[in-house]
């Protein structure tokens, strides 16, 4: 699932520049008023949750990330290969943070392009589902659970009927047997995937958020992206936008990167009132190793109070209204 896109170093330029940036340059400053749909773990009011991929590297300099600490961290696992103690490193890592952070857990239903959604639907991976639910329970934090993300991606090659059956089996176990209430179920599609993505939709009763994964400037501009976001609003769903620095030989400079990628990305956030969360997957790497101009511009963007970053538990509990 786009693992190579984690590698931002191919385009970042590795230049640390002293160029200053004014918020009036290129990116519009006005956000459309956010819509409230009262879904599970949806922030109320004028807020966009900011999340990032997690960094387990014990030798990494964390100071750059701590300057703009995400409200939640993303981790990715395959259900069939989920270790029994998968939650322990996460629990230890997030407990070290002074501010309260929560999690986005992406669970694939396939390995190396070989889907096993049918095995999930048939009950052959029930033990793994229980292991997932046990870990979620032990983490004891609100969680965005993106089950089988990028449903329509050719890379995943999911069969729609098997996909829906697998989703329902996991969700019914999570809700009925384990009684997990602070888990927001996030249905995800790929912007560059098949256009008939609704054939994978498990149904309104089993979904709390919609999500779309975008990794190139072209995907930001295409009609299907905006149509997906509009459809989510029509069904009263907030959208989690997943993005990462495009892996490409161009743009090469910080200015080009900002103009071709970040400007349209933030324009989309401003224009679409039901985008309520942004997961920038490689923020940890980008904030430390990216082009200095683009990194500081990104930080300035995130300084807008609409972006909700890590904060105290009571503040987070209040505006997410979890049980």
Number of C-alpha atoms within 10 A of each C-alpha: 16 11 6 9 18 17 18 20 17 15 20 26 16 17 14 14 13 9 10 8 12 9 11 8 10 13 18 14 14 9 16 13 14 21 20 18 17 15 17 22 23 25 26 18 14 17 21 23 20 24 30 25 22 22 17 10 8 7 6 12 11 15 11 15 17 13 10 19 23 29 22 24 24 22 15 15 18 16 23 19 13 16 14 14 12 16 18 12 11 17 15 11 12 19 13 9 12 10 15 21 23 21 24 23 19 20 19 24 27 21 15 8 13 12 20 22 25 19 16 24 20 13 14 14 20 16 12 20 21 17 19 23 21 18 19 23 19 12 19 12 16 24 23 24 21 24 23 26 23 26 29 26 18 13 16 22 15 24 17 18 16 19 25 20 19 24 25 19 17 21 19 13 16 21 14 9 11 15 13 18 14 18 24 21 20 26 26 26 26 23 26 20 17 15 15 8 18 14 14 21 19 18 12 11 7 17 20 23 27 24 26 22 23 21 20 19 17 14 17 20 13 12 10 16 21 16 11 20 22 17 12 18 20 10 11 19 28 29 27 27 23 20 21 23 25 22 19 15 9 13 18 15 18 23 14 13 20 20 17 16 20 21 16 19 21 16 17 18 18 19 15 19 21 25 25 28 24 21 23 20 22 21 27 23 19 25 22 17 18 24 23 22 20 26 21 18 20 18 13 14 17 16 13 11 11 17 20 24 22 23 15 11 12 9 12 20 15 11 14 17 16 15 9
